[in-house]
Amino acid sequence: FTNQVFVFELSYVLVVRALSHYNNGFTLAKEAQSQEEDARTKFVESTKELRLAAGILQYVASNILPKWKAPPDDKPPEVMPEVLESLSKSCLCMAQRVTIVLALMKGESVNKSLIAKLCLGLEAQYQAVSNSMSQLPNGTRDKAVSATLFDEPAAMQVISKAL
């Protein structure tokens, strides 16, 4: 792609689409917490939405943006591969948290070693997010990260409930 406007617009539209899937997944997870009867279904749908968001963000970061021949020096965060990869990993972290909640919904029949492995995997994914975000320039890091994507208290709450 050599047309800067086309690459930016295509990337931006796909990123907005991914973020709408993220928002839908986040909303479904919140709704599932307050409803007993169809909580499992909403958690499963939430996980699907979050994985879809992660896939779209990863696709833009790895397939569209590298083909951009002459990007401007002052690119906004939504067209920076590093930011999109971090957001993709964040979506996967949230999906992993929902998966842990789904496993915990089994009650006493839950496999404790499975929960431990899922929590260790979550920690590794958060570490990957942290590593990729630390590689961004300071100004970009400050404006690119939403507080809801790194909801550490919620992650710790899930882990403490599991233990």
Salt bridges, closest charged atoms under 4 A:
GLU31 OE1 - LYS42 NZ 2.79
GLU45 OE2 - LYS48 NZ 3.71
GLU49 OE1 - HIS21 ND1 2.63
